[in-house]
Amino acid sequence: MPVPEHGPYVVITPARNEGRGLEDAIMRMAGQSLRPLQWVIVDDGSHDETGEIIDSYSRKYSWVTAVHRPDRGFRSPGGGVMEAFMDGYRSITAKDWEYIVKFDADLSPDSDYFEKCFAQFQAEHKLGIGGGTVYHVSGGQTVNEPNPVFHVRGATKIYRKACWEAMGGLLIAPGWDTLDEVKANMLGWQTRTLADVRVLQRRPTGSNEGTWRDCVKNGQADYICGYHPAFVLAKSLKRLFHTPYGINSLGHMIGFVTAYWKGVSQVNDPALICYLRRQQLRRMCGMKTICT
C-alpha cells in the first residue's frame, strides 16, 4: 500500500538567527516520507538571513508559510519562543490536521522521522504528546539528553489534536514545555519521549544562553509553573552533584527565589498547580507519579 505524500499534521517552527542551518532543516523537511500539510516558519526578529531564506522557500514550496515578527530587541527565553509559536499557530490555514508540531530549526530529522512518530501515536490512542529522543554530538560521541519518562523536549513536540484542544493551548512563559505535559496527564492523556525514534540537535539545549543564564532561567520557570518550594530545594540540592558543580544548583535556586521576590506572575490555573505539587510531593515520598 503506497505511503501518502502528506501526513495529517502541521508544523510550526520559531526561528531567530538560524540562517546557518535553516536551509538544511528545510531540505530535510522536504525529504520527509510524510510531509506536513503546512509548515509555518516564524522569523522571530532575526538579524541574519533567516527571513530571506524563509521567504525563498515559501515561494518554492506551497506548503511552507513565512511569518515575520519585528525584533523585540532582546532574547526572551521561553516566553519569546511561545509568542512566535502562537503567531505561527494563528497563521495555519490547512484543514483537517490531526496533529500539531512544534519543531525547532536546529533539528536534523531522518527522512522517516515523522512517519515513525505517527505510527506510535496510532498504536497508542491515549498518547497525547510525544516526540523523538533528542541527541547531539559532542567530541565525536553521541549524547542523549536525559529527561523524566513523561517529558518530551520542547524542541520536538507533537500534540494530538484532541489533547491540544483539551489543554486549551500553551503557556506563553518559561516552563511551558513541562506544564503542557502535566496538564495533559491531569486530563487523562499520556505523554512521553519516543525511545525508538531519534532526532539530531545541532547544538545542546540551552547552549545559546550559557550555563549560568540557563540555570537561572530554569529556576524562574519552576516558580512560574508553581513548583512546590520543598521540591525545588530538593532539586537544587541534587544538582550540587551535577557539573558544573555548584553553578547548576546555585543558579537554579537564585532564579526561583528572585522570581518570588519580584512577584513574577505564576500560571493562572490553581487546579493545575495543585495537581503538579501533589505529584511532586508523591515523588519525594517515593510514591507512584507521572514520572514513574
Stockholm file with secondary structure:
# STOCKHOLM 1.0

chainA/1-292         MPVPEHGPYVVITPARNEGRGLEDAIMRMAGQSLRPLQWVIVDDGSHDETGEIIDSYSRKYSWVTAVHRPDRGFRSPGGGVMEAFMDGYRSITAKDWEYIVKFDADLSPDSDYFEKCFAQFQAEHKLGIGGGTVYHVSGGQTVNEPNPVFHVRGATKIYRKACWEAMGGLLIAPGWDTLDEVKANMLGWQTRTLADVRVLQRRPTGSNEGTWRDCVKNGQADYICGYHPAFVLAKSLKRLFHTPYGINSLGHMIGFVTAYWKGVSQVNDPALICYLRRQQLRRMCGMKTICT
#=GR chainA/1-292 SS CCCCSBCSEEEEEEESSCHHHHHHHHHHHHTCSSBCSEEEEEEESCSSSHHHHHHHHHHHCTTEEEEEECCCSSCCTTHHHHHHHHHHHTTCCCCSCSEEEEECTTEECCTTHHHHHHHHHHHCTTEEEEEEEEEEEETTEEEECCCCTTCCCTTEEEEEHHHHHHHTSCCSSTTHHHHHHHHHHHTTCEEEEEEEEEEEESSCTTTTTCHHHHHHHHHHHHHHHTCCHHHHHHHHHHGGGSSSTTHHHHHHHHHHHHHHHTTCCCCSCHHHHHHHHHHHHHHHTTCCCTTC
#=GC SS_cons         CCCCSBCSEEEEEEESSCHHHHHHHHHHHHTCSSBCSEEEEEEESCSSSHHHHHHHHHHHCTTEEEEEECCCSSCCTTHHHHHHHHHHHTTCCCCSCSEEEEECTTEECCTTHHHHHHHHHHHCTTEEEEEEEEEEEETTEEEECCCCTTCCCTTEEEEEHHHHHHHTSCCSSTTHHHHHHHHHHHTTCEEEEEEEEEEEESSCTTTTTCHHHHHHHHHHHHHHHTCCHHHHHHHHHHGGGSSSTTHHHHHHHHHHHHHHHTTCCCCSCHHHHHHHHHHHHHHHTTCCCTTC
//
